[in-house]
């Protein structure tokens, strides 16, 4: 992984806190799992699918760091948060678990 990719990943991970701190909306997500254990592979892949569906990768693939204050970034991030906290997340977890031949988690955070 090159330095630009690492920096982009760090910027994106910090963006949640930055966006939440500057937004008047309550964007806090429910903890990933109710039982305190780590995420399953299906949950991680479902989260990535929703991140991609919301259009977030285009903001991480630029040569320069993403402008966290741009309307395009904020709209994409808001779409991701809506998807992640909706029934779409649990549906995606079930779909991926089925594809992988794994049991779906009983309660997917979202």
C-alpha positions as CSV (number, residue, x, y, z in Angstrom):
1,X,0.0,0.0,0.0
2,X,1.5,3.3,-1.0
3,X,1.7,6.4,1.2
4,X,-1.1,8.2,-0.7
5,X,-3.5,5.3,-0.1
6,X,-2.6,5.2,3.6
7,X,-3.1,9.0,3.9
8,X,-6.4,8.7,2.1
9,X,-7.5,5.9,4.5
10,X,-6.5,8.0,7.5
11,X,-8.4,11.0,6.2
12,X,-11.5,9.0,5.6
13,X,-11.4,7.4,9.1
14,X,-11.0,10.8,10.7
15,X,-13.7,12.3,8.5
16,X,-16.4,10.7,10.6
17,X,-15.4,12.6,13.7
18,X,-14.8,15.8,11.8
19,X,-18.1,15.6,10.0
20,X,-20.0,14.7,13.1
21,X,-18.3,17.6,15.0
22,X,-19.3,20.2,12.4
23,X,-22.8,18.9,11.7
24,X,-25.8,19.9,13.6
25,X,-27.3,16.4,13.0
26,X,-26.9,13.4,15.3
27,X,-24.9,11.1,13.1
28,X,-23.6,8.7,15.7
29,X,-24.0,5.1,14.8
30,X,-25.1,2.3,17.0
31,X,-22.1,0.2,18.1
32,X,-21.3,-2.5,15.4
33,X,-22.5,-5.4,17.5
34,X,-24.8,-5.5,20.5
35,X,-22.8,-8.3,22.1
36,X,-19.5,-6.4,22.1
37,X,-17.7,-8.9,19.9
38,X,-16.0,-8.0,16.6
39,X,-17.8,-7.8,13.3
40,X,-18.3,-10.9,11.1
41,X,-16.8,-11.0,7.6
42,X,-20.4,-10.5,6.2
43,X,-20.9,-7.4,8.3
44,X,-17.6,-5.9,7.1
45,X,-18.3,-6.7,3.5
46,X,-21.9,-5.3,3.9
47,X,-20.5,-2.1,5.3
48,X,-18.0,-1.8,2.4
49,X,-20.8,-2.4,-0.1
50,X,-22.9,0.4,1.4
51,X,-19.8,2.7,1.5
52,X,-19.3,2.0,-2.2
53,X,-23.0,2.4,-3.0
54,X,-23.0,5.8,-1.3
55,X,-20.2,7.0,-3.6
56,X,-17.5,7.3,-1.0
57,X,-14.6,5.6,-2.8
58,X,-14.4,8.4,-5.4
59,X,-13.5,10.8,-2.6
60,X,-10.6,8.5,-1.4
61,X,-9.1,7.9,-4.8
62,X,-8.0,11.4,-5.5
63,X,-4.4,12.4,-5.6
64,X,-5.0,15.0,-2.9
65,X,-6.8,14.5,0.4
66,X,-10.5,14.7,0.2
67,X,-12.1,18.1,0.9
68,X,-14.2,17.1,3.9
69,X,-16.2,20.4,3.6
70,X,-17.2,20.0,0.0
71,X,-20.9,19.5,-0.7
72,X,-20.2,16.4,-2.8
73,X,-18.3,14.7,0.0
74,X,-20.8,15.6,2.7
75,X,-23.7,14.4,0.5
76,X,-22.0,11.1,-0.1
77,X,-21.2,10.7,3.6
78,X,-24.8,11.5,4.6
79,X,-26.0,8.8,2.0
80,X,-23.6,6.3,3.6
81,X,-24.8,7.1,7.1
82,X,-28.5,6.7,6.0
83,X,-27.8,3.4,4.3
84,X,-25.7,2.1,7.3
85,X,-28.5,2.9,9.8
86,X,-31.3,1.5,7.6
87,X,-32.6,-1.9,6.9
88,X,-30.3,-2.0,3.9
89,X,-27.4,-2.9,6.1
90,X,-29.1,-6.0,7.6
91,X,-30.3,-7.0,4.2
92,X,-26.8,-6.7,2.7
93,X,-25.3,-8.7,5.7
94,X,-27.9,-11.5,5.1
95,X,-27.2,-11.5,1.3
96,X,-23.4,-11.7,1.7
97,X,-23.7,-14.3,4.5
98,X,-25.9,-16.4,2.2
99,X,-23.4,-16.0,-0.7
100,X,-20.5,-17.1,1.5
101,X,-22.5,-20.0,3.0
102,X,-22.3,-18.6,6.5
103,X,-25.1,-18.1,9.0
104,X,-26.3,-14.6,9.1
105,X,-25.7,-12.8,12.5
106,X,-28.8,-12.6,14.6
107,X,-28.5,-8.8,15.2
108,X,-26.6,-6.7,12.8
109,X,-25.8,-3.2,14.2
110,X,-27.5,-0.6,12.1
